[in-house]
């Protein structure tokens, strides 16, 4: 197990867009309205080109739109979790990071491709409201902890960037949407002759924006002369528990595995007033982080009911669980743990209904360029890391989407988390699921 001083979470999402072999050559000059400013990072210099639009600060978005966006994001989070849960072992991902990355991609989608993406991702707002709502939500999340002192160990940062092929003409409206709502200027690189150098530069940006937790996100050979665009999102979350666990109370204990058997885990202990539920089929406890605006929600299905509970965990069920939480004095025992996950997402996304985006000569990303250059998603890769200890939580996640062209309080009651559980890191005021995972074996 890894011991950490503070809680950290980071995630990255990347969209890689490429031009298919046999299609027309890109235009010789970038969009005329993109004034460049040269920068250097890592092994390759790149030019930063802006759409001419500034990010809209403090956008005026109705509260109902934010609620609808968060609800749709959470539906996608739980839908995708259920798809991935069919695989064996521990699981961890950042659905919010994936939603952000695919929202930027959605800005360039059209026709049935856009309709399928919206249905799968839970985007019920029209584009004119969706992207400003993402902008407002991002800025609300980044403001978390602003009133806390630096020694209270809380940070939540969100960054977006776009990496385009120099000389390729992108649709102005697409660039404006990303600039105004995601704060993403276009970094121009040369995939055509320096694809490997571009890969190293983008991976360097990922490392910088995840506190070096995600390294070598894009593997060698993924970028090629056919690549025309990479959209990147990074989330960095660092928070201590509202009430830290005393390391002196941590001791070995049994953790009961699915199907029988036990392993030894480092069980942290504290007595605290926490919001809990003890219902037919599950127990739940919410462990807040410093500031009280984010928390870890732990869901412990009853013995023999993990698979049934997991398969039935929808956004509506999650809302019911959260609504039913009541503050209780408990003696909490909770395991320290750390593990990594990696997933290939095309299959799960297709199962959820996002099909056309992966079909050559059918996918419609005409919003990125006119005339459309036959773009199609070929792969979506997500990998993540999480560690929990007495002080807080450390987590990192990365996503790459590759596209080619074609009364008196009662006495404390025991709350021992010594069996497989599902856990979510969530922003409470906006009801946004930032991360979701499960722990089946703390020793693996």
C-alpha positions as a Markdown table, in Angstrom:
| # | Residue | x | y | z |
|---|---|---|---|---|
| 1 | Unk | 0.0 | 0.0 | 0.0 |
| 2 | Unk | 1.2 | 3.5 | -0.7 |
| 3 | Unk | 1.0 | 6.1 | 2.1 |
| 4 | Unk | 0.2 | 9.7 | 0.9 |
| 5 | Unk | 0.1 | 13.0 | 2.9 |
| 6 | Unk | -2.9 | 14.4 | 1.0 |
| 7 | Unk | -5.7 | 13.3 | -1.2 |
| 8 | Unk | -5.0 | 13.6 | -4.9 |
| 9 | Unk | -7.1 | 12.8 | -7.9 |
| 10 | Unk | -6.3 | 13.5 | -11.5 |
| 11 | Unk | -7.8 | 12.4 | -14.8 |
| 12 | Unk | -7.0 | 13.1 | -18.5 |
| 13 | Unk | -9.1 | 12.7 | -21.6 |
| 14 | Unk | -7.6 | 12.8 | -25.1 |
| 15 | Unk | -9.3 | 12.8 | -28.5 |
| 16 | Unk | -7.0 | 11.9 | -31.3 |
| 17 | Unk | -8.3 | 12.7 | -34.8 |
| 18 | Unk | -6.5 | 11.6 | -37.9 |
| 19 | Unk | -7.0 | 11.9 | -41.6 |
| 20 | Unk | -7.5 | 8.5 | -43.3 |
| 21 | Unk | -5.2 | 7.3 | -46.0 |
| 22 | Unk | -6.4 | 8.0 | -49.5 |
| 23 | Unk | -8.4 | 11.1 | -48.6 |
| 24 | Unk | -7.6 | 14.6 | -49.8 |
| 25 | Unk | -4.5 | 16.4 | -48.5 |
| 26 | Unk | -5.1 | 19.1 | -45.8 |
| 27 | Unk | -5.1 | 22.7 | -46.9 |
| 28 | Unk | -1.7 | 24.4 | -47.0 |
| 29 | Unk | -2.5 | 27.0 | -44.4 |
| 30 | Unk | -4.4 | 27.1 | -41.1 |
| 31 | Unk | -7.7 | 29.0 | -40.7 |
| 32 | Unk | -6.9 | 32.6 | -41.4 |
| 33 | Unk | -8.5 | 33.8 | -38.2 |
| 34 | Unk | -6.0 | 31.9 | -36.0 |
| 35 | Unk | -3.2 | 34.3 | -35.0 |
| 36 | Unk | -0.2 | 32.1 | -33.9 |
| 37 | Unk | 2.2 | 32.5 | -31.0 |
| 38 | Unk | 5.2 | 30.2 | -30.9 |
| 39 | Unk | 5.9 | 28.1 | -27.7 |
| 40 | Unk | 8.3 | 25.3 | -27.0 |
| 41 | Unk | 7.6 | 22.3 | -24.8 |
| 42 | Unk | 9.5 | 19.0 | -24.6 |
| 43 | Unk | 11.2 | 17.8 | -27.8 |
| 44 | Unk | 9.1 | 19.8 | -30.3 |
| 45 | Unk | 8.2 | 23.5 | -30.6 |
| 46 | Unk | 4.6 | 24.2 | -31.3 |
| 47 | Unk | 2.5 | 27.2 | -32.4 |
| 48 | Unk | -0.4 | 28.2 | -30.3 |
| 49 | Unk | -3.3 | 29.5 | -32.4 |
| 50 | Unk | -6.4 | 31.0 | -30.9 |
| 51 | Unk | -9.9 | 31.3 | -32.5 |
| 52 | Unk | -10.1 | 35.0 | -31.6 |
| 53 | Unk | -12.7 | 34.2 | -28.9 |
| 54 | Unk | -12.0 | 34.4 | -25.2 |
| 55 | Unk | -13.4 | 31.9 | -22.7 |
| 56 | Unk | -16.7 | 33.1 | -21.3 |
| 57 | Unk | -16.1 | 33.7 | -17.6 |
| 58 | Unk | -19.0 | 33.2 | -15.2 |
| 59 | Unk | -21.4 | 32.3 | -18.0 |
| 60 | Unk | -25.1 | 33.0 | -17.3 |
| 61 | Unk | -26.6 | 29.5 | -17.3 |
| 62 | Unk | -29.9 | 28.7 | -15.7 |
| 63 | Unk | -29.7 | 26.4 | -12.7 |
| 64 | Unk | -32.1 | 24.0 | -14.4 |
| 65 | Unk | -29.5 | 23.6 | -17.2 |
| 66 | Unk | -26.7 | 22.7 | -14.7 |
| 67 | Unk | -29.0 | 20.2 | -13.0 |
| 68 | Unk | -29.9 | 18.6 | -16.3 |
| 69 | Unk | -26.3 | 18.4 | -17.4 |
| 70 | Unk | -25.2 | 16.8 | -14.1 |
| 71 | Unk | -28.1 | 14.4 | -14.2 |
| 72 | Unk | -27.2 | 13.4 | -17.8 |
| 73 | Unk | -23.5 | 13.0 | -16.9 |
| 74 | Unk | -24.4 | 10.8 | -13.9 |
| 75 | Unk | -26.6 | 8.6 | -16.1 |
| 76 | Unk | -23.7 | 8.1 | -18.5 |
| 77 | Unk | -21.3 | 7.5 | -15.5 |
| 78 | Unk | -23.5 | 4.7 | -14.1 |
| 79 | Unk | -24.3 | 3.2 | -17.6 |
| 80 | Unk | -20.6 | 3.0 | -18.5 |
| 81 | Unk | -19.8 | 1.6 | -15.0 |
| 82 | Unk | -22.3 | -1.2 | -15.5 |
| 83 | Unk | -20.8 | -2.0 | -18.9 |
| 84 | Unk | -17.2 | -2.1 | -17.5 |
| 85 | Unk | -18.2 | -4.1 | -14.4 |
| 86 | Unk | -18.5 | -7.3 | -16.4 |
| 87 | Unk | -14.7 | -7.5 | -16.4 |
| 88 | Unk | -13.0 | -9.2 | -13.4 |
| 89 | Unk | -11.2 | -7.4 | -10.6 |
| 90 | Unk | -11.0 | -3.9 | -9.2 |
| 91 | Unk | -12.3 | -1.0 | -11.3 |
| 92 | Unk | -11.7 | 2.8 | -11.3 |
| 93 | Unk | -12.4 | 5.5 | -13.8 |
| 94 | Unk | -13.3 | 9.2 | -14.2 |
| 95 | Unk | -16.6 | 9.4 | -16.1 |
| 96 | Unk | -16.6 | 13.2 | -15.8 |
| 97 | Unk | -13.3 | 13.4 | -17.7 |
| 98 | Unk | -14.6 | 11.1 | -20.4 |
| 99 | Unk | -17.8 | 13.2 | -20.7 |
| 100 | Unk | -15.7 | 16.4 | -21.0 |
| 101 | Unk | -13.5 | 15.0 | -23.7 |
| 102 | Unk | -16.4 | 13.6 | -25.7 |
| 103 | Unk | -18.3 | 16.8 | -25.3 |
| 104 | Unk | -15.5 | 18.6 | -27.1 |
| 105 | Unk | -15.7 | 16.0 | -29.8 |
| 106 | Unk | -19.5 | 16.3 | -29.9 |
| 107 | Unk | -19.0 | 20.0 | -30.8 |
| 108 | Unk | -17.8 | 18.8 | -34.2 |
| 109 | Unk | -20.3 | 16.0 | -34.8 |
| 110 | Unk | -23.4 | 16.1 | -37.0 |
| 111 | Unk | -26.4 | 14.1 | -38.1 |
| 112 | Unk | -27.1 | 10.7 | -36.7 |
| 113 | Unk | -23.5 | 10.6 | -35.2 |
| 114 | Unk | -24.3 | 13.6 | -33.0 |
| 115 | Unk | -27.7 | 12.1 | -32.1 |
| 116 | Unk | -26.1 | 8.8 | -31.0 |
| 117 | Unk | -23.4 | 10.6 | -29.0 |
| 118 | Unk | -26.0 | 12.8 | -27.2 |
| 119 | Unk | -28.2 | 9.8 | -26.4 |
| 120 | Unk | -25.2 | 7.7 | -25.1 |
| 121 | Unk | -23.6 | 10.5 | -23.2 |
| 122 | Unk | -26.8 | 11.8 | -21.6 |
| 123 | Unk | -26.6 | 15.2 | -23.4 |
| 124 | Unk | -30.3 | 16.3 | -23.4 |
| 125 | Unk | -29.5 | 20.0 | -23.8 |
| 126 | Unk | -29.2 | 21.4 | -27.3 |
| 127 | Unk | -25.7 | 22.5 | -28.3 |
| 128 | Unk | -26.4 | 26.1 | -27.7 |
| 129 | Unk | -27.0 | 25.3 | -24.0 |
| 130 | Unk | -24.9 | 22.2 | -23.5 |
| 131 | Unk | -21.4 | 23.7 | -24.0 |
| 132 | Unk | -22.1 | 26.9 | -21.9 |
| 133 | Unk | -23.5 | 24.5 | -19.2 |
| 134 | Unk | -20.2 | 22.5 | -19.3 |
| 135 | Unk | -18.3 | 25.8 | -19.1 |
| 136 | Unk | -20.3 | 26.9 | -16.0 |
| 137 | Unk | -20.0 | 23.5 | -14.3 |
| 138 | Unk | -16.2 | 23.5 | -14.9 |
| 139 | Unk | -15.9 | 26.9 | -13.4 |
| 140 | Unk | -18.0 | 26.0 | -10.4 |
| 141 | Unk | -15.9 | 22.9 | -9.8 |
| 142 | Unk | -12.6 | 24.8 | -10.1 |
| 143 | Unk | -13.9 | 27.3 | -7.5 |
| 144 | Unk | -14.2 | 24.5 | -4.9 |
| 145 | Unk | -11.9 | 25.2 | -1.9 |
| 146 | Unk | -11.3 | 28.8 | -2.9 |
| 147 | Unk | -12.1 | 29.9 | 0.6 |
| 148 | Unk | -9.8 | 27.3 | 2.2 |
| 149 | Unk | -6.3 | 28.0 | 3.4 |
| 150 | Unk | -3.4 | 26.3 | 1.6 |
| 151 | Unk | -2.7 | 24.1 | 4.6 |
| 152 | Unk | -6.1 | 22.6 | 4.3 |
| 153 | Unk | -4.9 | 20.5 | 1.3 |
| 154 | Unk | -7.7 | 21.0 | -1.3 |
| 155 | Unk | -7.2 | 21.5 | -5.0 |
| 156 | Unk | -9.5 | 20.9 | -7.9 |
| 157 | Unk | -8.2 | 22.0 | -11.3 |
| 158 | Unk | -9.5 | 21.3 | -14.8 |
| 159 | Unk | -7.6 | 22.0 | -18.0 |
| 160 | Unk | -8.3 | 21.5 | -21.7 |
| 161 | Unk | -6.1 | 21.7 | -24.8 |
| 162 | Unk | -6.4 | 21.1 | -28.5 |
| 163 | Unk | -3.5 | 19.8 | -30.7 |
| 164 | Unk | -4.1 | 20.2 | -34.4 |
| 165 | Unk | -2.1 | 19.5 | -37.5 |
| 166 | Unk | -0.5 | 22.6 | -38.8 |
| 167 | Unk | -1.8 | 23.6 | -42.2 |
| 168 | Unk | -5.2 | 21.8 | -41.6 |
| 169 | Unk | -8.2 | 24.1 | -41.9 |
| 170 | Unk | -10.7 | 23.6 | -39.1 |
| 171 | Unk | -14.2 | 24.9 | -39.0 |
| 172 | Unk | -14.3 | 28.3 | -37.3 |
| 173 | Unk | -17.5 | 27.6 | -35.3 |
| 174 | Unk | -15.9 | 24.5 | -33.9 |
| 175 | Unk | -12.8 | 26.3 | -32.7 |
| 176 | Unk | -14.9 | 29.2 | -31.3 |
| 177 | Unk | -17.1 | 26.7 | -29.3 |
| 178 | Unk | -14.0 | 25.1 | -27.8 |
| 179 | Unk | -12.4 | 28.4 | -27.0 |
| 180 | Unk | -15.5 | 30.1 | -25.4 |
| 181 | Unk | -16.6 | 27.1 | -23.4 |
| 182 | Unk | -13.6 | 25.0 | -22.7 |
| 183 | Unk | -10.8 | 27.6 | -22.7 |
| 184 | Unk | -8.9 | 25.5 | -25.3 |
| 185 | Unk | -6.6 | 27.2 | -27.8 |
| 186 | Unk | -5.2 | 25.3 | -30.7 |
| 187 | Unk | -1.7 | 24.1 | -30.4 |
| 188 | Unk | -0.3 | 23.4 | -33.8 |
| 189 | Unk | 2.1 | 20.5 | -34.3 |
| 190 | Unk | 3.3 | 18.5 | -37.3 |
| 191 | Unk | 2.0 | 15.0 | -37.2 |
| 192 | Unk | 2.8 | 14.6 | -40.8 |
| 193 | Unk | 6.6 | 14.6 | -40.4 |
| 194 | Unk | 7.1 | 14.6 | -36.6 |
| 195 | Unk | 4.3 | 12.4 | -35.1 |
| 196 | Unk | 6.6 | 10.9 | -32.5 |
| 197 | Unk | 7.7 | 14.4 | -31.4 |
| 198 | Unk | 4.1 | 15.5 | -31.2 |
| 199 | Unk | 3.3 | 12.5 | -29.0 |
| 200 | Unk | 6.0 | 13.4 | -26.6 |
| 201 | Unk | 4.8 | 17.0 | -26.4 |
| 202 | Unk | 1.2 | 16.0 | -25.7 |
| 203 | Unk | 2.2 | 13.4 | -23.1 |
| 204 | Unk | 4.3 | 16.1 | -21.5 |
| 205 | Unk | 1.2 | 18.3 | -21.2 |
| 206 | Unk | -0.7 | 15.4 | -19.7 |
| 207 | Unk | 2.0 | 14.8 | -17.1 |
| 208 | Unk | 2.2 | 18.5 | -16.2 |
| 209 | Unk | -1.6 | 18.7 | -15.7 |
| 210 | Unk | -1.9 | 15.6 | -13.6 |
| 211 | Unk | 1.0 | 16.2 | -11.2 |
| 212 | Unk | 3.1 | 13.6 | -13.1 |
| 213 | Unk | 0.6 | 10.9 | -12.2 |
| 214 | Unk | -0.2 | 9.9 | -15.8 |
| 215 | Unk | 2.9 | 9.2 | -17.9 |
| 216 | Unk | 3.2 | 8.0 | -21.5 |
| 217 | Unk | -0.6 | 8.2 | -22.0 |
| 218 | Unk | -0.4 | 8.0 | -25.8 |
| 219 | Unk | 1.7 | 4.9 | -26.7 |
| 220 | Unk | 4.2 | 4.9 | -29.5 |
| 221 | Unk | 2.7 | 4.3 | -32.9 |
| 222 | Unk | -0.8 | 5.7 | -32.1 |
| 223 | Unk | -0.1 | 9.0 | -33.7 |
| 224 | Unk | 0.8 | 9.0 | -37.4 |
| 225 | Unk | 1.0 | 11.2 | -40.5 |
| 226 | Unk | -2.8 | 10.7 | -40.8 |
| 227 | Unk | -3.5 | 12.3 | -37.4 |
| 228 | Unk | -5.0 | 15.8 | -37.6 |
| 229 | Unk | -6.3 | 16.6 | -34.1 |
| 230 | Unk | -6.0 | 15.6 | -30.4 |
| 231 | Unk | -8.3 | 17.1 | -27.8 |
| 232 | Unk | -7.1 | 16.7 | -24.2 |
| 233 | Unk | -8.8 | 17.2 | -20.8 |
| 234 | Unk | -7.1 | 16.9 | -17.4 |
| 235 | Unk | -8.6 | 17.0 | -14.0 |
| 236 | Unk | -6.4 | 17.3 | -10.8 |
| 237 | Unk | -8.1 | 16.7 | -7.4 |
| 238 | Unk | -6.2 | 17.0 | -4.2 |
| 239 | Unk | -8.0 | 16.8 | -0.9 |
| 240 | Unk | -7.6 | 15.7 | 2.7 |
| 241 | Unk | -10.3 | 14.0 | 4.6 |
| 242 | Unk | -12.6 | 16.4 | 6.6 |
| 243 | Unk | -11.5 | 14.3 | 9.6 |
| 244 | Unk | -8.3 | 12.4 | 9.0 |
| 245 | Unk | -7.8 | 8.9 | 10.3 |
| 246 | Unk | -5.3 | 8.4 | 13.1 |
| 247 | Unk | -2.5 | 6.2 | 11.6 |
| 248 | Unk | -1.8 | 4.8 | 15.1 |
| 249 | Unk | -5.2 | 3.2 | 15.0 |
| 250 | Unk | -4.7 | 1.5 | 11.6 |
| 251 | Unk | -4.3 | -2.3 | 12.1 |
| 252 | Unk | -4.5 | -5.5 | 10.1 |
| 253 | Unk | -8.0 | -6.9 | 9.6 |
| 254 | Unk | -9.8 | -9.5 | 7.4 |
| 255 | Unk | -11.4 | -8.4 | 4.1 |
| 256 | Unk | -13.9 | -10.9 | 2.8 |
| 257 | Unk | -13.7 | -11.6 | -0.9 |
| 258 | Unk | -16.5 | -12.4 | -3.3 |
| 259 | Unk | -17.0 | -16.2 | -3.5 |
| 260 | Unk | -15.4 | -16.8 | -0.2 |
| 261 | Unk | -12.0 | -16.5 | 1.3 |
| 262 | Unk | -10.3 | -13.5 | 3.0 |
| 263 | Unk | -7.2 | -11.4 | 2.6 |
| 264 | Unk | -5.5 | -9.2 | 5.1 |
| 265 | Unk | -6.0 | -5.4 | 4.7 |
| 266 | Unk | -4.7 | -2.3 | 6.6 |
| 267 | Unk | -8.0 | -1.2 | 8.2 |
| 268 | Unk | -8.2 | 2.5 | 9.2 |
| 269 | Unk | -10.4 | 3.4 | 12.1 |
| 270 | Unk | -12.2 | 6.5 | 13.3 |
| 271 | Unk | -15.3 | 7.4 | 15.4 |
| 272 | Unk | -17.2 | 10.2 | 13.6 |
| 273 | Unk | -20.7 | 11.6 | 12.8 |
| 274 | Unk | -21.2 | 10.6 | 9.2 |
| 275 | Unk | -24.1 | 10.3 | 6.8 |
| 276 | Unk | -25.0 | 6.6 | 6.5 |
| 277 | Unk | -27.7 | 4.2 | 5.4 |
| 278 | Unk | -28.4 | 0.6 | 6.4 |
| 279 | Unk | -31.1 | -0.7 | 4.0 |
| 280 | Unk | -32.3 | -4.0 | 2.7 |
| 281 | Unk | -29.5 | -5.1 | 0.3 |
| 282 | Unk | -26.8 | -2.6 | 1.1 |
| 283 | Unk | -25.1 | -0.2 | 3.6 |
| 284 | Unk | -23.7 | 3.2 | 2.7 |
| 285 | Unk | -21.4 | 5.8 | 4.2 |
| 286 | Unk | -20.4 | 9.2 | 2.9 |
| 287 | Unk | -16.9 | 10.3 | 4.0 |
| 288 | Unk | -16.4 | 14.1 | 3.3 |
| 289 | Unk | -13.2 | 15.8 | 2.2 |
| 290 | Unk | -12.0 | 19.0 | 3.7 |
| 291 | Unk | -14.3 | 21.9 | 2.9 |
| 292 | Unk | -17.4 | 19.7 | 3.0 |
| 293 | Unk | -18.2 | 20.2 | -0.7 |
| 294 | Unk | -16.8 | 16.9 | -2.0 |
| 295 | Unk | -17.0 | 13.4 | -0.6 |
| 296 | Unk | -16.4 | 9.7 | -1.1 |
| 297 | Unk | -19.6 | 7.7 | -1.1 |
| 298 | Unk | -19.1 | 4.1 | -0.2 |
| 299 | Unk | -21.7 | 1.5 | -1.1 |
| 300 | Unk | -21.4 | -2.0 | 0.5 |
| 301 | Unk | -23.8 | -4.5 | -0.9 |
| 302 | Unk | -25.0 | -7.3 | 1.4 |
| 303 | Unk | -23.3 | -10.7 | 1.3 |
| 304 | Unk | -24.2 | -12.6 | -1.9 |
| 305 | Unk | -25.9 | -9.5 | -3.5 |
| 306 | Unk | -22.9 | -7.6 | -4.9 |
| 307 | Unk | -23.6 | -8.6 | -8.6 |
| 308 | Unk | -27.3 | -7.9 | -8.3 |
| 309 | Unk | -26.8 | -4.5 | -6.6 |
| 310 | Unk | -24.0 | -3.5 | -9.1 |
| 311 | Unk | -26.1 | -4.4 | -12.1 |
| 312 | Unk | -29.1 | -2.4 | -10.7 |
| 313 | Unk | -27.1 | 0.8 | -9.8 |
| 314 | Unk | -28.6 | 3.5 | -12.0 |
| 315 | Unk | -28.5 | 7.2 | -11.6 |
| 316 | Unk | -32.0 | 7.1 | -10.2 |
| 317 | Unk | -31.1 | 4.5 | -7.7 |
| 318 | Unk | -28.0 | 6.5 | -6.7 |
| 319 | Unk | -30.3 | 9.6 | -6.1 |
| 320 | Unk | -32.5 | 7.5 | -3.8 |
| 321 | Unk | -29.5 | 6.2 | -1.9 |
| 322 | Unk | -28.1 | 9.8 | -1.4 |
| 323 | Unk | -31.5 | 11.1 | -0.4 |
| 324 | Unk | -31.8 | 8.4 | 2.3 |
| 325 | Unk | -28.5 | 9.1 | 4.0 |
| 326 | Unk | -28.9 | 10.2 | 7.7 |
| 327 | Unk | -26.2 | 11.4 | 10.1 |
| 328 | Unk | -25.1 | 8.8 | 12.5 |
| 329 | Unk | -22.4 | 8.3 | 15.0 |
| 330 | Unk | -20.3 | 5.4 | 13.8 |
| 331 | Unk | -17.1 | 3.5 | 14.5 |
| 332 | Unk | -15.8 | 3.4 | 10.9 |
| 333 | Unk | -13.3 | 0.8 | 9.7 |
| 334 | Unk | -12.2 | 1.3 | 6.2 |
| 335 | Unk | -9.3 | -0.3 | 4.2 |
| 336 | Unk | -6.3 | 1.5 | 2.8 |
| 337 | Unk | -5.9 | 0.4 | -0.8 |
| 338 | Unk | -4.3 | 1.3 | -4.1 |
| 339 | Unk | -4.7 | -0.2 | -7.6 |
| 340 | Unk | -4.8 | 0.6 | -11.3 |
| 341 | Unk | -7.3 | 0.0 | -14.1 |
| 342 | Unk | -7.2 | 0.1 | -17.9 |
| 343 | Unk | -10.0 | -0.3 | -20.3 |
| 344 | Unk | -10.6 | -0.3 | -24.1 |
| 345 | Unk | -13.9 | 1.6 | -24.4 |
| 346 | Unk | -15.2 | 1.2 | -28.0 |
| 347 | Unk | -17.1 | -1.9 | -27.2 |
| 348 | Unk | -18.8 | -0.5 | -24.1 |
| 349 | Unk | -19.7 | 2.7 | -25.9 |
| 350 | Unk | -21.1 | 0.8 | -28.8 |
| 351 | Unk | -23.2 | -1.3 | -26.5 |
| 352 | Unk | -24.5 | 1.9 | -25.0 |
| 353 | Unk | -25.6 | 3.1 | -28.4 |
| 354 | Unk | -22.7 | 5.2 | -29.7 |
| 355 | Unk | -22.1 | 3.2 | -32.9 |
| 356 | Unk | -21.9 | 5.5 | -35.9 |
| 357 | Unk | -18.9 | 7.4 | -34.6 |
| 358 | Unk | -16.8 | 4.2 | -35.0 |
| 359 | Unk | -18.1 | 3.3 | -38.5 |
| 360 | Unk | -15.9 | 4.4 | -41.5 |
| 361 | Unk | -17.8 | 6.3 | -44.2 |
| 362 | Unk | -20.7 | 6.7 | -41.9 |
| 363 | Unk | -19.4 | 8.8 | -38.9 |
| 364 | Unk | -20.3 | 12.5 | -39.3 |
| 365 | Unk | -17.8 | 15.0 | -37.8 |
| 366 | Unk | -18.5 | 17.6 | -40.4 |
| 367 | Unk | -18.6 | 20.3 | -37.7 |
| 368 | Unk | -14.9 | 20.1 | -37.5 |
| 369 | Unk | -14.3 | 20.9 | -41.1 |
| 370 | Unk | -16.2 | 21.7 | -44.3 |
| 371 | Unk | -16.2 | 19.8 | -46.5 |
| 372 | Unk | -16.0 | 16.9 | -44.0 |
| 373 | Unk | -12.8 | 14.9 | -44.1 |
| 374 | Unk | -14.3 | 11.4 | -43.3 |
| 375 | Unk | -13.3 | 11.3 | -39.7 |
| 376 | Unk | -14.0 | 8.2 | -37.6 |
| 377 | Unk | -13.1 | 7.0 | -34.1 |
| 378 | Unk | -11.0 | 3.9 | -34.1 |
| 379 | Unk | -10.2 | 3.5 | -30.4 |
| 380 | Unk | -11.0 | 4.8 | -26.9 |
| 381 | Unk | -8.5 | 3.9 | -24.1 |
| 382 | Unk | -9.0 | 4.8 | -20.4 |
| 383 | Unk | -6.5 | 4.0 | -17.6 |
| 384 | Unk | -6.5 | 5.1 | -14.0 |
| 385 | Unk | -4.9 | 4.8 | -10.5 |
| 386 | Unk | -6.4 | 5.3 | -7.0 |
| 387 | Unk | -4.9 | 5.1 | -3.5 |
| 388 | Unk | -6.6 | 5.8 | -0.2 |
| 389 | Unk | -4.9 | 6.2 | 3.1 |
| 390 | Unk | -5.4 | 8.0 | 6.5 |
| 391 | Unk | -4.9 | 11.5 | 5.1 |
| 392 | Unk | -7.0 | 11.3 | 1.9 |
| 393 | Unk | -7.2 | 9.9 | -1.6 |
| 394 | Unk | -4.9 | 9.9 | -4.6 |
| 395 | Unk | -6.3 | 9.1 | -8.0 |
| 396 | Unk | -5.3 | 9.6 | -11.6 |
| 397 | Unk | -7.1 | 8.7 | -14.8 |
| 398 | Unk | -6.5 | 9.1 | -18.5 |
| 399 | Unk | -8.6 | 8.7 | -21.6 |
| 400 | Unk | -7.5 | 8.6 | -25.3 |
| 401 | Unk | -10.0 | 8.7 | -28.1 |
| 402 | Unk | -8.3 | 7.9 | -31.4 |
| 403 | Unk | -10.0 | 9.1 | -34.6 |
| 404 | Unk | -8.9 | 8.5 | -38.2 |
| 405 | Unk | -10.5 | 9.9 | -41.3 |
| 406 | Unk | -12.7 | 7.2 | -43.4 |
| 407 | Unk | -32.1 | 13.9 | 19.8 |
| 408 | Unk | -29.4 | 12.7 | 22.3 |
| 409 | Unk | -27.1 | 11.0 | 19.9 |
| 410 | Unk | -27.1 | 7.2 | 20.2 |
| 411 | Unk | -23.9 | 5.4 | 20.9 |
| 412 | Unk | -21.6 | 4.8 | 18.0 |
| 413 | Unk | -22.5 | 1.7 | 15.9 |
| 414 | Unk | -19.8 | -0.3 | 14.1 |
| 415 | Unk | -19.5 | 0.3 | 10.4 |
| 416 | Unk | -16.9 | -2.2 | 9.1 |
| 417 | Unk | -16.1 | -2.1 | 5.4 |
| 418 | Unk | -14.5 | -5.5 | 5.2 |
| 419 | Unk | -16.1 | -6.8 | 2.0 |
| 420 | Unk | -16.3 | -5.7 | -1.7 |
| 421 | Unk | -17.7 | -2.2 | -2.2 |
| 422 | Unk | -18.4 | 0.5 | -4.8 |
| 423 | Unk | -17.2 | 4.0 | -4.2 |
| 424 | Unk | -17.7 | 7.4 | -5.9 |
| 425 | Unk | -15.9 | 10.7 | -5.5 |
| 426 | Unk | -18.5 | 13.4 | -6.0 |
| 427 | Unk | -19.0 | 17.1 | -6.0 |
| 428 | Unk | -21.9 | 17.6 | -3.6 |
| 429 | Unk | -23.4 | 21.1 | -4.6 |
| 430 | Unk | -23.6 | 20.1 | -8.3 |
| 431 | Unk | -24.3 | 16.4 | -7.7 |
| 432 | Unk | -21.5 | 15.5 | -10.2 |
| 433 | Unk | -19.8 | 12.1 | -10.1 |
| 434 | Unk | -16.1 | 12.9 | -10.6 |
| 435 | Unk | -14.8 | 9.3 | -10.2 |
| 436 | Unk | -16.4 | 5.9 | -9.7 |
| 437 | Unk | -14.9 | 2.5 | -8.9 |
| 438 | Unk | -15.1 | -0.7 | -6.9 |
| 439 | Unk | -12.8 | -2.6 | -4.6 |
| 440 | Unk | -13.1 | -6.3 | -4.8 |
| 441 | Unk | -9.6 | -7.2 | -3.3 |
| 442 | Unk | -7.5 | -4.6 | -1.5 |
| 443 | Unk | -4.5 | -6.9 | -1.7 |
| 444 | Unk | -4.4 | -7.1 | -5.5 |
